[in-house]
Amino acid sequence: MAKSKRGLKAIQARTAKKRKQQDAQLLENGFQNASNFTDTEDHYEDVAKTRTDSWEEEQDYELRPRKLQDYGEEVVEGLPIKVNGRIERKLRKKTSSTKDSDREEVNEGDDEELSDERSESPTSDFEQDVKSDEELDTEESIIALKEEIADLVEKIIEEPEENTAALSRLCRMAGSKNPNTCKFSMLALVPVFKNIIPGYRIRPLTDLEKKEKVSKEIGRLRNFEQTLVLNYRRYLDLIKDLSKVPNNDDPLKVSLGALATQAANELAPNVSHFNFRDDLITTLVRRVCKPNLHADPVSSLSIKTLEVLLNDDDEGNISLSVVRILAKTLKVRKYNVDESVLNILLSLEVLQDYDPNTKTEERVTKPRAKKVHLSKKQRKARKELKAIEDEMRKAEQSVSAEEREKNQGEILKVILSLYLNILRMDSSALVGSVLEGLVKFGSMANLELLGDFLEVMKDIIRNTDIENPTSLTVRKILLCIVTSFSLVAAHTQMKLHTDLSTFVDALYALLPHVSLDPDLELSHKSLRLADPLHNDLIKPSVNVSTKAELLLKALDHVFFRSRSGTKLKALAFTKRLYTCMENTPEHTTIALLKFLEKLMSRYPELSGLYSTEDRVGNGIFIMEADNPTRSNAESAVLWENNILRKHYCPVVVKGIKSLASHSKN
């Protein structure tokens, strides 16, 4: 028994020795010295001849699958698994025989080519290295994936120029079809790009620069820049494609699209100076230009990001890109977007100091430096150096000022063209936002374009049913009136030659409907009880200005900031405002009384409305007339004054008595 054990150990030792020798020669690209092993080959040939028949029988039995009586022939049993301390059988369906035959046809030459490719290019496609979807869904594989991504991120941030291969690998992992790999890699690349992207824009190398010999450090820097630009472009294309998913698509795709948009929101404020800025802005603009914007969980964040870009831009390059892309996208979507998207343009800061009619040069003043004793030669050299620095500074300032002014002109042109197209379409959802934008930017436009805006707003008023207006219609007309007067007030030439009687008549006809509006002093931020018949809260256009505030602005523009106010119009408006104050809320009534007090000081003829003793009326007052000049307001009497003396608010009663006493003086 002992001799048989020693013989078996000897055979095992010789077999192990032979395998080591074969492995060593395999690492050296094959068996080159095969003649040294003839003895062992003869030995194995004899053994093979005696065991050929038995080996074939055992091999056939081993490859034969086990039959399960309860599950049929299509189910085979795999290796058992351990779940919660219990061993369970694992059954799976039988795969087709074609896959097995295809696997057997893989020869040794293909394996050698695959190993050569992996050895030559360590950053080969990630699909060759990534695990299957079933394995990645397990907890252990997800932890391993996170650790691998963390190692790659750490290497890239510590030595970005030395680990370009790790950056390429991480970008390919972000494009994986496995959702976990795509999600973790895509989010991990955000801090990576924020840290390694330089503070300048990388330009492509010229043919001469590619041919010239450079130092090792410069070559390494160029390699890093080219790799960074290539991977950054691939990453932007990836998040751009993922963010295009609609809100009603597969939940997995929707979540990946939201994460991609969130990554774009993180990158945009930090890398807006870098290459492919337009691609990054396009991703955000397309995401917010949707009809049902409130269904998107990252829409508010995208809008805030675009507003930050416009608010922090001083030179105008970023603002010009945002405005152009937004205008183009709105035109493609046929302006079927939420008004908050158009309100992004109100955050523009580069147009605050823009005046298209005048060009001013900014003077740079510096504090005086302390006198230092210098020799004659040093003073001469210093004087020459100072002259060169002054010339360079003036050249840089002139170039930057010219570029900034050019960007301002292009931005204003695109914005006003966009506003004019929306007004011509009469989009009810965007008219308020356009009118608010015209108040801010309309004063910078030329006279011809302002005339077009006034004609479009007149058409909007003519096409509106003022006799039965809704709450939104009242607000739209008030915005048209305020905007038109604001545009004319900014230009002295238009102030003298523009007829705004259409807007004055519209305001006079709208006053009774304004006084009956229950939301006259309320905005969308005001606390109120929910309407049981209408659950949707209507948000006013653009700002939170109430209709009462818009009414007071319109009255102020008509009588105090333009030439539209006359004595006859003042009489008609005073009579109609007294009628309206019988229905308006308390604060609006007090504000109208202050306005009438100011109006009476400008037109003393209004005191005749409080009494009929010293006045002879010609005809009767036509209350139903919607034109103030045709209402025969000189024959009107303010009998509403006696009714308002019984008002429940003591401040209103005090104001009514004050106006009556002021009319007697």
ABEGO torsion letter per residue (X at the ends): XAAAAAAAAAAAAAAAAAAAAAAAAAAAGEBABAAAAAAAAAAAAAAAAAAAAAAAAAAAAAABBBBBAAAEAABBBBBBBBBGGBBBBBBBBBBBAAAAAAAAABBAAAAAAAAAAAAABAABBAAAABBBAAAAABAAAAAAAAAAAAAAAAAAAABAAAAAAAAAAAAAAAABABAAAAAAAAAAAAAAAAAABBABBBBBBBAAAAABBBBAAAAAAAAAAAAAAAAAAAAAAAAAAAAABBAABBAAAAAAAAAAAAAAAAAAAAAAABBGAAAAAAAAAAAABBABAAABAAAAAAAAAAAAAAAABAAGAAAAAAAAAAAAAAAAAGGBBBAAAAAAAAABAAAAABBAABBBBBBBBBBBBBBBBBBAAAAAAAAAAAAAAAAAAAAAAAAAAAAAAAAAAAAAAAAAAAAAAAAAAGBAAAAAAAAAAAAAAAAABBAAAAAAAAAAAAAAAAABBAABBBAAAAAAAAAAAAAAAAAAAABAAAAAABBAAAAAAAAAAAAAAAAABAAAABBAABBBBBBAABABBBBBBGBABBAAAAAAAAAAAAAAABAABBAAAAAAAAAAAAAAAAABBAAAAAAAAAAAAAAAAABAAAAAAABAAABBBBEBBBAABABAAAAGAAABBBAAAAAAAABABAAAAAAAAAAAAAAAX
